[in-house]
Amino acid sequence: MANNGFIYATSGPALYKIDPSNDQVVWNAEIGADQRTLAVTPDGKNIYITMHEQSKVLKVDASSGEIVSEIGINLPLSVVITPDGKFAWIAGESKESPGNQTNCSICLIDLSSETLVPTPMLQRITGWNLPHARLALSTDGKILYAAAGYMFFTIDAVAKKVITMQDSTGSAPMQATDVSVSPDNKHVYVTSDINGCVRVINTSTKIISGEIKDIGGTAMKAIVPASADALYINSFKSGGAVFKIDPATRKIIKTLSIDRPTAIALTNDGKYLYVSNQSDKHLIKLDTSTMDIVSVVEDVPGAGSVISGN
């Protein structure tokens, strides 16, 4: 992503676009309540937003905040865009759905036609009926990772078939809250809302290679910058904190207490971390080198999702 990428944040029914160079709101738009996950296309032109209870995914014009179209997906939660910007992988729930919603656990959408791409070899995942699945793509778009409950799936995104599926509980129970991939594609991080443990999965062996155990509470998300010299995790431990981790040793470098940090996003140059703070209703900006607060975006009440984009 370009170094001048914008930050997008949700709050209630509103979606905000923020310029990280001056922390000014470019626009805010009424999108509707129940926004869950955001994904920005590689060219930065469009944002896709899952509207879980409304059983649809919205396409929003990133230049204006206007809703362009909507795609019916039963109870969608997670969405990721392929590197070429042509397709979206979406995790929903495979149960009886009303109307014209696509019924699946994990499905593939052609974004040009906004139609479902058949993925018959992924029906074994649909058969699990796993709710609340989280998705992440390798940087080349060839491998899709999915975490749902205690299960972890590695999927060939080209052949559209499951490579492996495994119990990812490791040394302690877990309920996956998110999944992310390191920029070098060597490791996948699965955060959990039980015991705050973060599972580290080796992508070559496709098995758990380690754990980050000192997080505690509910670990929400893990982000690795392009430099791969750090790992950032937000957690609800003891009210809430954001952690900077050494990915090589998996040890905590620094901890900053922030009450209920619901979401985090890095600027594209990795210099700043934005934290959505549910309790104080603020969007907080941290300097990643020091983990100090450098500003608070007052015009954006936090509490929702936050993501960086071009």
KOLTORPA-948268 format. One record per residue (C-alpha): residue number from 1; x negated, y, z. Coordinates in steps of 0.05 Angstrom, whole numbers, plus 5000, padded with zeros to 4 digits. Example, Ala and Ser with C-alpha at 12.3 -4.5 7.8 and 13.67 -1.06 7.14 Angstrom:
! residues 2
(1 (4754 4910 5156))
(2 (4727 4979 5143))
***
This chain:
! residues 310
(1 (5000 5000 5000))
(2 (4978 5071 4987))
(3 (4947 5110 5044))
(4 (5001 5163 5038))
(5 (5056 5112 5051))
(6 (5118 5137 5087))
(7 (5148 5109 5152))
(8 (5221 5086 5153))
(9 (5258 5079 5218))
(10 (5330 5060 5237))
(11 (5372 5086 5294))
(12 (5444 5066 5300))
(13 (5477 5079 5233))
(14 (5421 5125 5209))
(15 (5358 5112 5168))
(16 (5300 5161 5171))
(17 (5242 5173 5124))
(18 (5181 5204 5158))
(19 (5118 5234 5128))
(20 (5061 5208 5172))
(21 (5015 5266 5152))
(22 (5057 5315 5192))
(23 (5110 5271 5226))
(24 (5166 5310 5192))
(25 (5231 5277 5173))
(26 (5237 5278 5097))
(27 (5310 5256 5099))
(28 (5359 5218 5142))
(29 (5419 5181 5116))
(30 (5480 5147 5144))
(31 (5471 5075 5123))
(32 (5517 5040 5174))
(33 (5509 5005 5240))
(34 (5478 4936 5249))
(35 (5414 4948 5208))
(36 (5366 4892 5224))
(37 (5305 4886 5178))
(38 (5275 4933 5127))
(39 (5232 4917 5067))
(40 (5202 4968 5018))
(41 (5187 4949 4946))
(42 (5113 4952 4926))
(43 (5125 5013 4882))
(44 (5158 5049 4940))
(45 (5221 5064 4901))
(46 (5272 5023 4939))
(47 (5286 4998 5010))
(48 (5325 4934 5024))
(49 (5361 4931 5091))
(50 (5395 4870 5121))
(51 (5464 4885 5152))
(52 (5474 4823 5194))
(53 (5546 4826 5218))
(54 (5569 4857 5152))
(55 (5539 4798 5113))
(56 (5504 4841 5061))
(57 (5437 4869 5041))
(58 (5435 4942 5020))
(59 (5390 4971 4966))
(60 (5372 5043 4984))
(61 (5338 5095 4939))
(62 (5274 5113 4978))
(63 (5271 5183 4946))
(64 (5340 5204 4969))
(65 (5367 5154 5021))
(66 (5427 5139 4978))
(67 (5456 5069 4976))
(68 (5447 5041 4906))
(69 (5480 4973 4912))
(70 (5494 4916 4960))
(71 (5483 4841 4957))
(72 (5529 4793 4993))
(73 (5489 4745 5038))
(74 (5520 4709 5097))
(75 (5494 4739 5162))
(76 (5426 4762 5134))
(77 (5370 4776 5183))
(78 (5301 4777 5151))
(79 (5280 4801 5082))
(80 (5213 4803 5047))
(81 (5196 4827 4976))
(82 (5149 4791 4929))
(83 (5085 4829 4910))
(84 (5111 4840 4839))
(85 (5174 4872 4866))
(86 (5219 4825 4825))
(87 (5247 4780 4879))
(88 (5269 4781 4952))
(89 (5268 4723 5000))
(90 (5324 4729 5050))
(91 (5340 4689 5113))
(92 (5413 4683 5131))
(93 (5455 4631 5165))
(94 (5481 4568 5132))
(95 (5552 4565 5159))
(96 (5620 4577 5130))
(97 (5621 4646 5098))
(98 (5679 4689 5076))
(99 (5687 4721 5008))
(100 (5629 4722 4959))
(101 (5571 4719 5008))
(102 (5515 4671 4991))
(103 (5511 4616 5043))
(104 (5440 4596 5060))
(105 (5386 4592 5112))
(106 (5333 4616 5063))
(107 (5348 4640 4993))
(108 (5315 4676 4935))
(109 (5347 4736 4900))
(110 (5329 4763 4832))
(111 (5328 4838 4845))
(112 (5339 4859 4773))
(113 (5405 4822 4768))
(114 (5417 4817 4844))
(115 (5436 4744 4835))
(116 (5417 4681 4871))
(117 (5359 4640 4843))
(118 (5372 4565 4851))
(119 (5326 4533 4903))
(120 (5352 4461 4908))
(121 (5288 4435 4941))
(122 (5299 4483 5000))
(123 (5365 4450 5019))
(124 (5329 4411 5073))
(125 (5320 4478 5109))
(126 (5392 4497 5098))
(127 (5410 4429 5128))
(128 (5376 4449 5193))
(129 (5425 4508 5199))
(130 (5372 4549 5235))
(131 (5398 4618 5254))
(132 (5355 4679 5264))
(133 (5298 4657 5218))
(134 (5240 4706 5207))
(135 (5201 4707 5142))
(136 (5132 4729 5118))
(137 (5097 4722 5051))
(138 (5023 4711 5036))
(139 (4992 4772 5003))
(140 (4993 4738 4935))
(141 (5066 4717 4944))
(142 (5052 4644 4933))
(143 (5067 4619 5004))
(144 (5128 4636 5045))
(145 (5126 4625 5120))
(146 (5190 4618 5161))
(147 (5198 4614 5237))
(148 (5265 4597 5268))
(149 (5276 4576 5340))
(150 (5219 4528 5355))
(151 (5209 4507 5282))
(152 (5157 4533 5233))
(153 (5160 4522 5158))
(154 (5107 4530 5104))
(155 (5140 4537 5036))
(156 (5111 4537 4966))
(157 (5143 4601 4940))
(158 (5126 4584 4867))
(159 (5153 4513 4866))
(160 (5206 4534 4917))
(161 (5197 4473 4961))
(162 (5178 4459 5033))
(163 (5104 4440 5042))
(164 (5107 4426 5117))
(165 (5153 4437 5175))
(166 (5133 4429 5247))
(167 (5151 4440 5319))
(168 (5112 4502 5339))
(169 (5124 4500 5414))
(170 (5051 4486 5430))
(171 (5036 4487 5504))
(172 (5101 4524 5524))
(173 (5173 4532 5501))
(174 (5187 4585 5449))
(175 (5241 4621 5410))
(176 (5210 4656 5350))
(177 (5221 4731 5345))
(178 (5177 4745 5285))
(179 (5124 4717 5238))
(180 (5067 4754 5204))
(181 (5007 4737 5160))
(182 (4936 4764 5166))
(183 (4912 4803 5104))
(184 (4861 4749 5088))
(185 (4917 4697 5090))
(186 (4878 4654 5139))
(187 (4924 4659 5199))
(188 (4998 4665 5213))
(189 (5023 4695 5279))
(190 (5089 4673 5309))
(191 (5115 4715 5367))
(192 (5163 4688 5418))
(193 (5215 4713 5467))
(194 (5198 4658 5517))
(195 (5135 4666 5559))
(196 (5110 4720 5511))
(197 (5063 4670 5479))
(198 (5039 4683 5408))
(199 (5023 4621 5366))
(200 (4965 4626 5317))
(201 (4972 4579 5258))
(202 (4913 4562 5212))
(203 (4940 4567 5141))
(204 (4890 4517 5113))
(205 (4908 4461 5162))
(206 (4979 4488 5173))
(207 (4976 4471 5247))
(208 (4971 4512 5310))
(209 (4899 4532 5320))
(210 (4907 4573 5383))
(211 (4951 4617 5425))
(212 (4950 4688 5454))
(213 (4975 4675 5524))
(214 (4966 4740 5562))
(215 (5022 4779 5530))
(216 (5080 4756 5575))
(217 (5152 4776 5571))
(218 (5183 4778 5501))
(219 (5131 4786 5446))
(220 (5168 4820 5389))
(221 (5120 4827 5330))
(222 (5046 4821 5311))
(223 (5013 4865 5258))
(224 (4943 4858 5229))
(225 (4915 4918 5190))
(226 (4880 4910 5123))
(227 (4813 4916 5159))
(228 (4832 4854 5199))
(229 (4792 4881 5258))
(230 (4851 4883 5307))
(231 (4919 4853 5321))
(232 (4976 4896 5350))
(233 (5033 4865 5389))
(234 (5093 4898 5422))
(235 (5124 4863 5482))
(236 (5177 4873 5536))
(237 (5129 4850 5590))
(238 (5143 4886 5656))
(239 (5187 4936 5621))
(240 (5146 4939 5558))
(241 (5076 4948 5529))
(242 (5037 4951 5464))
(243 (4974 4909 5460))
(244 (4912 4915 5417))
(245 (4880 4846 5409))
(246 (4813 4822 5382))
(247 (4836 4771 5329))
(248 (4770 4734 5333))
(249 (4770 4722 5408))
(250 (4846 4731 5417))
(251 (4831 4773 5478))
(252 (4866 4838 5497))
(253 (4824 4900 5481))
(254 (4874 4951 5508))
(255 (4944 4954 5536))
(256 (4990 5015 5534))
(257 (5054 5013 5575))
(258 (5115 5036 5535))
(259 (5185 5021 5560))
(260 (5221 4973 5514))
(261 (5181 4980 5449))
(262 (5229 4948 5401))
(263 (5189 4954 5337))
(264 (5120 4974 5310))
(265 (5092 4995 5243))
(266 (5022 5013 5219))
(267 (5006 5069 5171))
(268 (4975 5041 5108))
(269 (4906 5066 5127))
(270 (4912 5031 5194))
(271 (4895 5094 5233))
(272 (4963 5102 5268))
(273 (5015 5057 5298))
(274 (5087 5079 5304))
(275 (5128 5050 5361))
(276 (5203 5052 5366))
(277 (5220 5064 5440))
(278 (5289 5039 5459))
(279 (5293 5069 5529))
(280 (5271 5140 5515))
(281 (5300 5140 5444))
(282 (5235 5165 5413))
(283 (5189 5145 5357))
(284 (5119 5146 5386))
(285 (5055 5153 5345))
(286 (4990 5121 5371))
(287 (4918 5129 5350))
(288 (4896 5057 5337))
(289 (4824 5071 5354))
(290 (4840 5094 5425))
(291 (4912 5070 5433))
(292 (4929 5139 5459))
(293 (4995 5174 5443))
(294 (4981 5230 5393))
(295 (5052 5253 5380))
(296 (5126 5238 5391))
(297 (5172 5246 5331))
(298 (5229 5283 5367))
(299 (5275 5285 5306))
(300 (5279 5209 5303))
(301 (5314 5174 5361))
(302 (5281 5106 5365))
(303 (5310 5039 5384))
(304 (5315 5007 5315))
(305 (5269 4977 5263))
(306 (5209 5014 5236))
(307 (5166 4998 5175))
(308 (5113 5030 5130))
(309 (5120 5035 5055))
(310 (5091 5070 4994))
***
